[in-house]
Amino acid sequence: MEWERPASATASARRGSLVAVYDSTRADERAQLDILLLDAEYRQTLAALRAYSRMGLSAGVVAGVAEATGAPAFASRYARVRAIAPDFAADPRGYVDALLELLDMYPARMLLPAHDGSIAALRSRRAEIEQKTALPLASEAALEIAVSKPRTLAVAEQLGVAVPLSLLVTTPAEARAAFRALGQPTVFKPAQSWAENESGGARLSVNAVLSEEDAEREARYILQAGGQALAQEFLPGWREAVSVFYADGQILARFAQRSYREFPVLGGVSTLCESIPPTRDLIEPAERLVRAIGLEGCSMVEFRRDREDRPVLMEINARPAGSLALAVRCGVNFPQLLYNWALGRPLQPVASYRTGKRLRWLSGDIWNLNQTLAHQGQPDVSPRGRAIRTFFTDFALRPSALDFVAPRDMRPALVEFQHVVLRPLLRKARKSNPLA
């Protein structure tokens, strides 16, 4: 299903930096926006769009050229305006120029990014953006720490928060030495998730390696992309996280969750997660870290449990999480808190939330199963039989809400499933059968 321009839309094509703008209101009535949501292709953007709609707020959504056709939020009935901008990875200046132009056309009270790359582009010209709209991001000093894993780990260590044994890697030779020091498997990750070089920007992934050769290969990939590599010990326990809203010296909301499966399998985004009680061993270190950094707004602090079942810090994401829909379903409306904070309105603390609720990203879970079957023997990869059995029995034994799915707004789910699952599978089938 291709995304189509609404019948009542007015279009502005290639005006300055903008590629196109579609306004679904009547031709004689320009939409008035409360929020402009960036990164329309991401799960948290759709979750925020629906949350704002339930609050009676009007919202527009923006996607880059490369992702516009498959952006679920573009297909939502709640998007008043849909805009296509240059991709921030290839042209961050053009991307921000497009947003500034769009804000001139459709003034919005708040601009909300959902991706590390769009946040990096906005930060490079933050003063210009904030002359036109509110931007609910932490201070630059706090963000400088949060986006850097080594700096985050250093602050955590000073606070007495458990951190994994980590070694900074700046050359392929150091990668081999780190593998020998940390043992098999060793986790390699970028020191900063969003890396930029002369060719543009990219969000780098996490991988576990089982040999010195693989360690060198992973380090080269990260270093060539423009980042620094971090080698860490592998921790075998649950992946758990705490989303925190912090403002004016107060923790106003917290939400703990456990991830059962991810895509990619190691260190990816959650495909099946569950709300869990806010236990002290998770909440206290997360909140201490957020306070020490001064990380206002919404952030997620990620942990992984070690062999002694102790939560060990992995990283902080200074933005709404991909699983935002789960927090909202459980009663923690982070989008509302962000909006009220950005506009200087009163903030109501959230005292509790529902636990034991699950959210499943079905498309990602299908790819998790595909990757699991193809990479047996790798760290965090379940045996084939168990993976297949749990994938199917989870539908019946532990039913979950399905991300993207909403009875009154089904088109985003159809667009997302076709774009993420059906088309890639068809391309894969054609490659394996050239006569087809």
N, C-alpha and C positions, 0 to 999 in steps of 0.2 A: 504494500500500500504506500504509494507516494504521498507526501504531504501536499495538499492542494491549497491554493489561494481561496479564501472564503468568497462566496458569490458577491457579498456586499462590500468587499474590501476595496480600499484605495491603495494604490501601490506607488512607491517612490523608488525608482531603480537607479543605482549608481549615482546618487547625489553625493558628491564629495567622496567620503570614505565608506558610507553605507552602501551595501550591495542591494538591499531591498527592505521595504517596510510595508507590512500589511496591517491595516486597521479594520477590525471586524465590526466597528460601529457604523451607523448610517453615514452616508457621504456628507451630509450637512451637519454632522455632530462629531467633532474630534474627541477621541477618548481622553479623559482626565485620569491620570494614573496616581495611585498611592505608592506603588512599588514597581521598580524595574528589576526583574530577576535575570541574572546572567546564567550561562551554561545550561541552556534548555535541554541538553542531551543527558543530564545527570539526574539520578534518582531523587536527590535531596531538593533539587529545584522544583520538580513536580510536587513533592510533598509540601514544600513551602507554598507553592501556588494554590494548592487546594486548601491549605490552612488559612491563607489570607482571604480566599473567597468565602470561607465559612464565617470569617470576621466581617464580611461585607465590604472588603477593600478591593479596589480595582488594580490589576497588575498587567504588565507587559513582560514578554520574555525575549531573550536574545540568544542566538546561537551563531557559531562560526560557520563559514561557507561549507567546510568539509563535513560538518555534522548536522546541518540543518534538515536534510531529508529524513533522518531517523531520530530527530529530537522529540521525545514523548511530550514534553510540555508544549511544543508547537501544536500538537494535536488536541490539546485539552480545550474543552468548551469554556474554561475559565480565563483563558488568555485573551485580553482585550486587544493587545497589540503584539505582533510578532515581527522581530527584526533580525536580519541576517547581516553580520559584520565580518570583516576580515578575520582570519584565524589568529588568535593571540600567540600561538606557537611560532608561526612564520612571520608575522607582522604585528608585534605588540604596539608600535606607534600608531599604525593604521587602525588597530582595534580600539584603542582609547579615543582616537579622533572620531571614530564612528559613534562611540558612546556619547561623547560630548555633543555631537551633532544630533543624535537621537534625543538627548535631554533638552536641547533647544526646541525640537519639534514637539516633544511630549514631556514637559516638566514632571518629574516624579519626586515624591518626598524622600524616598530612600532607594538606594541601589544595593542589591545583595548578590555578591559573587559566591560560587560554590566550589571552585576548583583552584588548586595551587597556582596554575598558570595564569588564570584571569586575575587572581589576587596579586601576583607578581607584576603584571602589566599595570594594574591600577596603582600599586604602590609607587611605581616609577613616576607617576604624575598625579599623586594623591591630592595635592593642593588644588589643581585644576578641577578635579572631580568634586571636591568638597565645596567649591564655590557654587556648584549647581545643585547638589543634593547631599543627603546624609549618607555616610558610608560606615556601616556598623562593624568596624575592624578595631582591633586593639591598637595601642600606640606602636609607633615604629620601633621603639626600643624593645618592647615586648616581642614583637613579631621577629625581630632579628634573632632573638634567642630561640623562639618556638620553631622557626623553619630550619634551624641548624640542629641536627641530632647530637653532634659532639657538645655543643654549648648547652643544650637541654640536659644531657646526661651529666655534665659537669655541675650544673645547678642542683640536680637531683642528688648527686653524691654528697654535695655540701650539706644538704638537708637531711641526710641519712636515709633517703629513699633508695631501695634496692635497684641496682642497675646491672645489666649483663657485662661480663668481661668483654671489653671492646678495644680494638686496635685501629688507628687511623692508617689508611693505605693510600700512598701517593704515587707508587710505581708498581709495575707488575712483579718485580722482585720482592717487594714488601708483601705482596699478596701471597706468594709462596711461603714466606717466612711466617705470616700470620696463620696460615693453614696449619703449618707444623706446630705452632704454639697452641692453637685452640683445638686442634683435633678434628676428627670426622664425626658428623658433618660440621662445616663452618658456614655461617650465614654471611652473605655479602649484601650490603645495601648501600644506597647513596647517602652521603652525609647530609644532603639536602635533596628532598624528593623532586623538586623542580629544578632542572639544570638547563643552562643556556650556553650556547656557543655561537660561532659565526653562522651556522646553518639554521639557527632558531632554537626553540625550547622544547623540552620533552619531560614527561613525568617518568622517572626511572623506577624499575621494579626491584623486588627483593628475591634472592635465590639462595638456596643451600647447595653447597658443593661437597663432593666426595673425594676429590683428588687435587693435587697441586696444579695440574694442568687446567682443571675447571676453575680453580681459584684465580689463576692468572687471566683466563678468558673473561670471567665476570668483572675483574678489576679493570681490564682494558675497556670493556663495554662502558663502564661507568666513567672512567677517566676520559675517554674519547668524547663522551657526551658533554663534557664540560664540568663534571662534578668531581668530588672526592669520594673515595670509597671507605666504608666502615666495615671491618670484619668483626663478627660477634660470635660468642658461644651459642650453640643451639639449645633452646629450652623446650622441653617436651609437653608442657602442660597446657591447660585451657588458655585460649586467648580471650581476655576480658577487657572491658573499657568502661570509662566513666565520662559521660558528657556533662559539662559544667557550664553554668552561666554565672559570670562574675562581673559585678559592676559596683562602683562607689564603695569599694572596700567590703562588699558583702557577697557571699555565695547565695544566689537567689534560687537556684535549681540545680539538681544533680540527677543523673539517670545512669544506672549501671546495666550492662548487658554482657551476655556471653555469646561468642561466635562458635558455631559448630562446624561450619564449612565456609571456605573462602574461594574466590577466584581472582588471580591465580591461587593454587592450593596453599602455597606458603606466602604469607604476608600480603595477600590480596584483600579485596573488599569482601565483606561478609555476604554470603548467599543464604545462610540460615542462622538467625540469631534470636535470642530470647531475653526478655527483661528479667533481671535478677535482683534480689534484695541489696540495698546499699550497705554492704558489710564494711566494718571499720577498716579492715586491712586493704580495701580498695579505695574507699572514699577519702580517708585521711591523707595518704600520700598524694593523691590526685589534687586535692584542694590545697595542700601545702605548696605544691609545685606551682599551681596557677597563681596563688597569692604572691609567691616569691618572685615570679616573673612579671607580675602585674598584667596578666593576660585577660583583659576585659573582653566581654562579649561571650560568644558561644565557642567552646572548644571541646575536643575529645582527647582524653589522656588514655593511651593504650598500654596494657600490661600483658605479660605472658607468665603463667605460673611455672616455677621450676620444679625440680624433683622433690623438694620439701613442701610443695604446694604454696610457696610464697610468691605473691605477685611481684614481678620484676618489670620495671619501666621499659617500654619499647620506644615510644615517641609521643609527640603531641601534634594534633592537627588543629590549627587555629581557624576553624570554620565549622559549619554544620556537617555532621557525618552523613555518609551515604545511606545509612539506615535511619535517617531522621524520621521517617514515617512511623517507625516503631515507637519512638519516644512520644510523638504526638498522639498515637493511638492509646498509649498508656497514661496520658494525662499531663505530659510535660510539653507545653506548647512553646518550644524554643523560637519559632518564627514570630510569635506575638511578643515575646520578650525582646527580641532583636529590634522589632519595629518600635516598641515603646521606648526602648533605650536610645535608639538613634534619634528619635524625635523629642527626647527629654521629657517623656510622660512618666507618670508614676509606675513603679515596678512592683508587682505583687509576687512575693515568694511562693514557690511551689513546695508544699510540705511533704507530699507523698505521691506515689504513682502505683499503677497496677503491675504486679509481677507475674511471671509465668506465662506471659504472652509472647507468641512467636511471630516473626516476619520472615517470609521466604521470597527471595528474588529468584524466580523460577528459571529465567534465562541463564543467569550466572550459575545456578545450581546444575543445569544441564552441562554447561562447559566445565564445571568442576568435576562432574562424573566423567566426561570425555577425557580430561587431563589425567584424572586418577587412573583410568583404564590404560592410558598410554604411557604412564611413567611409574610403573610398579618398581618398588625398591627404593624410591626416593624418599627423603625425609617428609613427614606429615602426610604421606600418601597411604590411604587405607588399602587393605587387600581387596581384590576385585569383587569377590563374593559379598563381603560386608558392605562395600560401597554401593553395589547394585541393590542389595536388600534394603539398606537404610534409605536410599533415595526413594524407593517406592513405598515402603512401609510408613515413612514420615507423612505421607498423604492421609493415611487412615489412623495411625496410632497416636500421632502428635500433630494434629492439624494446625496449620499456620495461616495467618493472613498473607495474601499474595501481594507483594509490592507491585505498584503500577495499577492494580485492579481496583476500580471503584464502580459500583453499579450505575451511577449517573454520569460517569465519565470514563467510558470503556475504550475510547479510541486510542489514548496513550498506550494502554497495554497491548493492543493489537499492533500498533506501529513499532513499539519496542521489541516485541517478540519476533516480528518479521525481520527487523533490521539486525537484531543481535543473534538470532538463532537460524531462522529459515534461509535467509540469503547466504550467510556464510556456509551453511551445510550444502546448499545447492552448488555454490562455487567449488566446494571441496569435492562433491560428487562429479562435477564436470571434469575437474582436473584428473581424477582417478579413472575416468572413462572418456578419453578424448573423442570417441566416436559418437557419444551421446549428443 
